[in-house]
Amino acid sequence: METPQLRKAQLSDLDEIMEIEGQSFNEEAFSRKQMRYLLTSGNTFLVAEMQQQVVATMILLSKKKSKVLRIYGLAVSDKFRGKGLGKTMLSEALNVAKAGNYGVLSLEVKAVNATAIKLYESFGFKAVKELPHYFKGGYAAQRMQLKL
Ligand SMILES: CC(C)(COP(=O)(O)OP(=O)(O)OC[C@H]1O[C@@H](n2cnc3c(N)ncnc32)[C@H](O)[C@@H]1OP(=O)(O)O)[C@@H](O)C(=O)NCCC(=O)NCCS
């Protein structure tokens, strides 16, 4: 497989990002308006590009002075899943966290999302809290964290 190019997301990626979001999430998907805000509000928003198309997206959030870096969104285009892009994005989250001297990577994942949970566990993330009705649609979440 061609090596994916990671870069900062731009507002011009919005259509492709929304397509991946729609393939990846149900009621809990970000709206176009929310995504536009996330793209323009100074967060770390990365995309992976292959064959001149966006194939994966990742949003990293942090509060000022906090040692916690939050993975707020991670999604791979449905046609490109199972090829290691999820791992590539997560490795980059680790790089960003280490470079920024964060102590913890944290995320909330749907408790029924076995694929994603397996991916996070393979990086050493541990479930730290159950969050009932966390997501829109009433889905429970698992908070998972990786200490760095
Ligand atoms: C979860 C997701 C990001 C994984 O991306 P991906 O590029 O397909 O994952 P990779 O190819 O890098 O696989 C990494 C690991 O994930 C797990 N995995 C991937 N596909 C899987 C599947 N179909 N069944 C079970 N585990 C799977 C495995 O542990 C795999 O490691 P392995 O290949 O060494 O066994 C992708 O499936 C996706 O976008 N899903 C929809 C959105 C989502 O759930 N995002 C996470 C929200 S918190």
The ligand as an ORCA input file, in Angstrom:
! r2SCAN-3c Opt
* xyz 0 1
  C     -11.717      1.947     14.241
  C     -11.017      2.357     12.930
  C     -10.519      3.783     13.065
  C      -9.833      1.419     12.705
  O      -9.142      1.843     11.560
  P      -8.440      0.805     10.539
  O      -7.600      1.593      9.621
  O      -9.455     -0.072      9.945
  O      -7.557     -0.029     11.579
  P      -6.155     -0.747     11.278
  O      -6.193     -1.362      9.931
  O      -5.051      0.193     11.616
  O      -6.229     -1.912     12.362
  C      -5.743     -1.695     13.633
  C      -6.308     -2.690     14.615
  O      -7.701     -2.471     14.785
  C      -8.335     -3.711     15.029
  N      -9.221     -3.985     13.897
  C      -9.251     -3.371     12.685
  N     -10.250     -3.859     11.920
  C     -10.865     -4.794     12.679
  C     -11.981     -5.650     12.491
  N     -12.672     -5.641     11.348
  N     -12.347     -6.468     13.502
  C     -11.665     -6.469     14.677
  N     -10.606     -5.671     14.918
  C     -10.207     -4.875     13.940
  C      -7.239     -4.742     15.118
  O      -6.775     -4.773     16.446
  C      -6.200     -4.140     14.213
  O      -4.929     -4.612     14.486
  P      -4.379     -5.935     13.750
  O      -4.548     -5.683     12.276
  O      -2.942     -5.995     14.174
  O      -5.228     -7.050     14.235
  C     -11.968      2.210     11.710
  O     -12.546      0.918     11.724
  C     -13.087      3.240     11.675
  O     -12.942      4.339     11.159
  N     -14.251      2.882     12.232
  C     -15.394      3.771     12.286
  C     -15.147      4.953     13.175
  C     -14.726      4.567     14.579
  O     -15.226      3.620     15.150
  N     -13.785      5.354     15.142
  C     -13.312      5.189     16.488
  C     -14.172      6.002     17.374
  S     -13.569      6.145     19.021
*
